[in-house]
Amino acid sequence: MTATGSRNDRSRSAGGGVVVAFLLLLMGTCAVVLAIYGASSLLRGPSMTAPALPFESGLLPTQHAVSRYHARWYAVTILFLAFDMEMIFMYPWAVVVAEMGRGAVIEMFGFLAVLLVGVVYVWREGALRWT
C-alpha cells in the first residue's frame, strides 16, 4: 500500500473520533442544562402568579396596552429607517471604496444627497415639529 493510502485511512478513522467527541460534548452539555434546570426547580420557592397586566418596568400601567401613537411618530420612524438603511449600505461600501476608486465615492455622495433631500422635505413639511 502507498503512503497516501495509509494516510487517508488514518484521516478517515480520525474523522469518526471527532464525531464521537462532538456527540459526547453535546450529551454532556444537555445533561448539565437539565441538571441546572432541575436544581433550580427544586430550590425555587412557591411560585406567585403575576396579575394579568402588561409589564411596564414593575410599575402599574398608566394607559391601555393597545393605545395608539400620534401620527408624527410615523414620520420619525420612516426617517430612522431611512438612515438605518443608509448604514447598511455604507458598511460594505467602506470595505470596497479603496478598490472601486472615485466612482464609488461619487455614487455614495449621490446616495447621501437623496437622503438629505428626504430630510429637508420632512423638515420643511413640519413632520419633525413637536408642537
Salt bridges, closest charged atoms under 4 A:
ASP9 OD1 - ARG12 NH1 3.61
